[in-house]
Amino acid sequence: MSRSERSSLLLAGLLATAGVAHFAAPRQFDATIPRALPGKPRTWTYASGVAELALAAGVALPRTRRAAALATAAFFVGVFPANVKLAVDWRHRPASLRTVALARLPLQVPLVLWARGVAKGAEGRS
């Protein structure tokens, strides 16, 4: 298995794990949904879980990998406001929780770059 293939499958695994977590423990994700979004937070939690599962499937399949990886990069950018909300909401929590919330913010950058790298590695193979 090539390094590119391993990277793609690891990204798909991360997305699938996160997608399943949205259904297994939705309450923790509900709290990150920005209040400006219409509807109930649980709807957004489930919708983002479905999106992550769909992206995982797309990234796992060579035929759809490039498009799905680019969509994944956009998804990671799109969920950034939820991470900002979490950091703001947790600013008065214990230091360990604040650290986790703040660490999620810069973590989005390598996730976006990883997804773009997977897309680039899939060029010409789709």
Disulfide bonds with the S-S distance in Angstrom:
none
